[in-house]
């Protein structure tokens, strides 16, 4: 099937840059990523992920980690397990 339909959308430049970096890291172009998304919407007859509003505890955790608070960094899985007591 010929690919001739066009999609035009305005998006925040930083989000576009970050998303396209992820696409490249997994070997996809933006067009391929959008095609996968549209195909999943078609197959599932809806969004291919849950759309939810985080509760206040989760939202606060997002704010804290975005600000660098309460972030635990581990060099490897062994260190992570040690810090978790596993």
C-alpha positions in Angstrom: 0.0 0.0 0.0 1.3 3.4 -0.9 2.2 5.8 1.9 0.9 9.1 0.8 -1.2 10.4 3.8 0.4 13.1 5.8 0.2 13.9 9.5 0.9 17.5 10.8 1.1 18.3 14.4 2.6 20.9 16.6 4.6 19.6 19.6 6.9 21.2 22.2 10.4 21.1 20.7 12.1 19.6 23.7 9.6 16.7 23.8 10.2 16.1 20.1 13.9 16.0 20.5 13.8 13.7 23.5 11.3 11.3 21.8 13.3 11.2 18.6 16.5 10.4 20.5 14.7 7.4 22.0 13.4 6.3 18.6 17.0 6.5 17.1 18.3 4.5 20.1 16.0 1.6 19.1 16.5 2.0 15.4 13.3 3.7 14.5 12.5 6.9 12.6 9.7 9.2 13.8 7.6 8.0 10.8 8.1 4.4 11.8 7.3 5.1 15.4 4.1 6.9 14.5 3.2 4.1 12.1 3.6 1.6 15.0 1.5 3.8 17.2 -1.3 4.1 14.7 -1.2 0.4 13.9 -1.6 -0.4 17.6 -4.5 2.0 17.9 -6.2 0.3 15.0 -5.6 -3.2 16.3 -6.7 -2.4 19.9 -9.5 0.0 18.8 -8.1 2.4 21.4 -4.9 3.8 22.8 -2.2 1.2 23.3 -1.6 2.2 26.9 -3.6 3.3 29.9 -4.2 7.0 30.3 -4.4 7.8 34.0 -3.9 10.8 36.3 -1.4 10.0 39.0 -2.6 10.1 42.6 -1.0 12.8 44.8 1.6 10.5 46.3 2.8 9.5 42.8 2.7 13.1 41.6 4.8 14.2 44.6 7.3 11.4 43.9 7.6 12.6 40.3 8.2 16.2 41.5 10.8 15.1 44.0 12.7 12.9 41.6 12.6 15.6 38.9 14.1 18.0 41.4 16.8 15.4 42.4 15.3 14.7 45.8 15.2 11.2 47.3 17.0 9.7 44.3 19.1 6.6 44.9 21.8 5.9 42.3 23.5 2.5 42.1 26.5 1.6 40.0 25.0 -1.9 39.2 22.4 -4.4 40.1 24.5 -5.9 42.9 24.6 -2.5 44.7 20.9 -2.0 44.1 20.1 -5.3 45.7 22.4 -4.5 48.6 20.6 -1.2 49.2 17.2 -2.9 49.0 18.4 -5.7 51.4 17.8 -8.4 48.9 
